[in-house]
């Protein structure tokens, strides 16, 4: 990989930066001060910062080019994440939507009913891809809830078995943490109960673990402890591992080894995926310790800002990295702007406050320095 090949990466990669990040970009100039970002799952990189990281990795000889998303650094990254997720093999997918779709499509085989959470990404945010493109029937459970129960599953199976035309459930898919429920967690023991039952009844299981590595810290369990419960598991490469896009789908080697054909059939074999794989691989082993440190810093920060009686931190039940910050007697849009000048980024407020999402950018400053800047901004309004 030649150094000069990176000169145009800033522009080229800008299109790969998620829209949620793009709305906060003012320019592609280097960031002179690090920003503590309560908006995203991972670190916020401008196109120039992302290109600079790729240049650094290339200079260190850490990027071997792939060809149509096979071999090179992509294969290295796949092997690393397979081990982290407790699986024999893994395959790169350009998006999580495709990873989930490919997983349930192949697992279902001839039994095309798939049990999902009513609040899941697969049911709500994938454009009915499973139904439209693969003839699957998604059966949503747990309306407006984080999870569903084994009795919920048993009722579906009983109803399917007694129908005039028996139609078997082929897959149970579980998302955790659940984005539409403030990234709250589907309890480990409940998942184990359901997956053990599924195995006994020859029903395949898939884990949508886009933010699984966050959950691992909050439950004090290795990501592989979750991955090994399921036949297949997906995790995002951009949410925690700072790639501009990408996903990993892991499972038995027999499941993944020829899936590149289906990936290509769905238009998902990128000619070169190394700009995503190299960055994800770079952060693969550091996210867990970095996030543990970040959460410890966040807890100190939360304690400190609550010394101002206007501020109240409210955790979510079964929560992970999102907490609620309620603030009284304050012009919240003005506070958001004042904090941005102090390199603290918050989402647009609602009537009562903000949702704060913790990520490793909490490690840029000490909790004491961060709290001091926050309280000064609060006082200034």
N, C-alpha and C positions, 0 to 999 in steps of 0.2 A: 504494500500500500504506500503510494508516494505522498509526501507531505503536501505537494501542490494540489493534490486532488481534493484537499479540504477547503481550498480558498473560496469555493462557492457554496459550501455546506450551510452557512448561516441562512441564506435565502431558501435553499432547497428544503431544509429541515423545518423551516417555519410552518409549512403546511402540515407537518406531523405533530406539532405541539397542540395538545387538546384545547378546545374552544374555551373551557373554563379557565385555562391559564392565559390564553391569548387576550382575553378582555382586560387583563391587568397590565399588559405590556404597553409602555409608553414609547419605547424605541428599542433598537437592537444594539445600543451602545453598552459597553461593559458596565456592570453594576459595581459602583465603587464601594458600597457598603452592603453587607449581607442583610437580608430582610427576614424577620421572623414571620412566618406565613401560617395563619390559622385557617387557611382556605383549602389547601390541597392535601392529598394523601402522602406525597413525597416531597422532594426538594423542587423548588421552582427554578427552572433554567430558561434563560432567554435563548433564542437561536444561536447567538454568538457564544454564549457560555457552553451550550451543548456541543457546538462545533469545536470549541477549544478543548473540551474534554476528549472528544474523539481524536483530535490531533495529538494530545498527550498520550493516549493509549496506543496510537499508531507509532509514535516515536519510541515507545517502550517495547514495541514488537508484540503487542497484545491483540492485534486484529489480523486474523486470517480470513480472507474473503470467502464467502459462501457462493453457491450457484443455485439460483431458484430456491433459496431458503434451506438448502441442504449443505452439510459439511462445514468446514472452516470453524469460525468462532461460534456460529449458530449451533453446531454439534457440541462444542464445548459447553455452551450455555445450557443446552438441553440435558446433558449428562449431569451437570451440577444441580439443576433444579429437580431432576428425577430423584437424586439422592436426598435433597432437602425435603421432598414431599413423600419420601418413603416408598417410591415406586421404582420399578425395574427400568422404565424407559419413559421418554417424553418427546413431544414434538412441538415446534414453534408454530404459532398461529398469529396472523397479523392483528387480530382483535379478539377480545373476550367473547363477543357475540358469536363469532365463528367457532371458537373453542367449545362453548357450551352446546351449540347446535351440532357440531361434529360428534361430540361425545354422546349425547342422547340419541342421535340418529343411528350411530353404530351399535350402541348398547341395546336399543330397542329391538333391532332385527325384525322379526315377524310380529312381535307383541307391541303394538304401536301406541298404547296408552302410556302416558308419562305423568306421574304425580309430581306437582311442583307447589311451592308456596304461592299464594295469591299475590303476595307482595314482591315476588322475585323478579329479577332482571329478565330472566328467560320468558316469563309470562307477560310482563308489562312493557319491556323496552327493547324488544328484538323484532318488532314488526311482524309478529306471527310467522317467523321464519320456519319454525318447526312444522307448523301446520301447512304453510303454503309451499315450501320447498321439499319437505320430506314426508308429508302425509301423516304426521304425528297428531295425536289428540292429547292436548295438555289438560290435566285435571287439577284445578287450583284448590288448595286447602288452606285453612287458617286466614280467613278474610280479615284484612287490616291488622294482622298479627305478625310477630316475628317468626313464629314456628307453628307446626302442627304436631299432633300426637299419634302414637301407635293406634289407638282406637279410631282416629280419623282414617288412617290407612286401611284398617280392617273393614270399616264400613264401605269404603270404595271397592275393595276386593269382593266383599260379599254381594254388593249390588251388581258388579260386573259378572260374577259367577251365576247369578240368578236371572240375568237378563234373557230375553227370548233368544238372542244370539250371543253366546258367551264370547266375551272379548277380554283377553288377559292384559293386566298391567305389566309392561316390560321393564320400566325404569322408575326409580324414585330419585328425584333431583332435589338437593337441599342447597340453599344459598346461606352463607354465614361469613362475616357479618352481613346484615341486610341493609343495603343502601337506603331503601325507601323507609326504613324504620331507624333512622339516625345511626346506622352502622351498629345496631344492637346484635347480640350474639344468640344463636341457636344453641341451647345448652348441650354440652358434650355428652352427658349421660342419656339425654333424649335421643340424640343422633345415634348413639351406640345401640340403644334399644331398637330403633327403627332399622338400622343397617343389619343388625344380627337377625332380626325377623325376616328382612328381605333376602338375606343369604339362605336362610332355611327354606324359603319359598321360591328360590331360584329367580328372584327379581334383581336386576342389576341396579347399581347405585352410582350416582354422580354427585360430586361436591363442587359447587360454584364457590370457590374460595378466592375471589378476586382480591380480598383484603385479609386473607388467611393469616399472613405473617403478623399483622396487627393483633388479631385474635390470639395468636400463640403467646404473645407477651402478656395479654390481660388474663389469660387462663393458666399461665405458667405451664404450658404444654408445648412440646416440640411440634412444629408443623406436620411432621411425619405421623404423629399420633392421630391427627385428623385424617391425613391422606390414606393411611393404611386401612381405615374403616370402610373406604369406598372403593369401588372398582376403578373409577377414574376421578381425577381432580384437576381443576383449572385454577391457575393464579395469574393475576395481571402482572405485566412487566413494567407498566408505566405508573401504576398507582403507588407502589412502594419502592420500586427499583429504578425509577427515574428515566426509563427509556421513553423515546418520543411516541412509541406505540408498541403493541405486541402482547402476547399471551403465551403461556405454557399449558399444554394439556398432557397430563402424565397418567400412566397406567401400565399394564403388562406389555412386554415387548410385542406379543402377538396382536395387541390392540393397536399399537402405534406404528409398527414397522412399515406398513404399506399405506398408511393414511395420507402420505404426501400426494397420492393419486386423487383422493377425494378433495384434499385441500386445493389442488390445482383445478379440479372440476368446478369448485365454487369460486374460482378467481382469487384464491388466497395464497398462491405461491409467488411471493415477491421475487423479482430477479436477483435482488441483493438485499438481504435482511441484516447484514452486519452492523449498520448504524444503530439498530435497536438492540441486537444481541450483545454487542460489545459493552454497551453501557449497563445493561441489566446484569451481565456477568460481573462487571466491576463492583456492583453494589450487592451482589448475591449474598456474600458472607458477612457483610457489615450492617445490614439493615437491622437485624434483631438486637445486637448490642447498642447500636445508635438509637434505636427507638426506645429501648429500656431506659437509657440515659435521658432521652427527651421527655419521657413520661415522668420520671423522677423530678426533672427540672420544672415540668408543667405543674406538678402538685405543689411545689414550693411557690411558684408564681401565683397559683390560684389562692393559696393561703395569704400571700402578701397583699394582693389587690383587694381582698375582702376586709382589709383593715379600714378601707373607705366604706362607710355604712351604705352607700348607694349600690355597691356591687355584691352580687350573690351568685355563687357557682352552684348549679344544680346538675348532678350526674343523672344520666339516663339509666333506668333499670336494665340490668344485663348489658350495660354499655361497653364500649371499647374506647376509641380515641376521640369521640365527640362529647363535649359537655355543653351545657347551657349556661350562658352568662346573662343574668338579668341585671339591668341597670335602671335605677329610678332617677327622676328629676334631672335628666340630662338630655341635651340635644344629640341624639345618637348619630345622625349623619355627620354633624360637625366633629364628633368624637372620632368617627372613622377616619375623617380627613386629617385630623390632628395626629392620630396614631400613625398614619401612613408617612407623615413627615418624620416620624421617629423610627421608621423602618419596621413598623408592626402592621401587617396586613390582615384586615377582617373582611368578611363578606358584608353585603348590604344588610343593614339591620332590619328587624321587624319592629313592631310597636314597643316591645318590652326589652329587647336586647339582641344578642348575637348567639349563634351556634359556633363554638370554637373547635376546630379540628387540629389535633396535635400530630406533629410529624418531626423528623430529625432537625428541621430548622430551629427548633427550640434550643439546640446545642450551640448556636452561633454566639449567644450571649449568656451570661449567668442569669439565674432566676432573679437575683436581686437587682441587677441592672435593668432587666426587662420590666420588672414590676415598678421600678423607679420611673422609667420612661412612661409607662402606662398611667401611673398616678399623676405625673406632671401634666400629661395631655388632658386627663380628666379634670384636673384643677384649672387648666387654662380655659375651659369652657364655662 
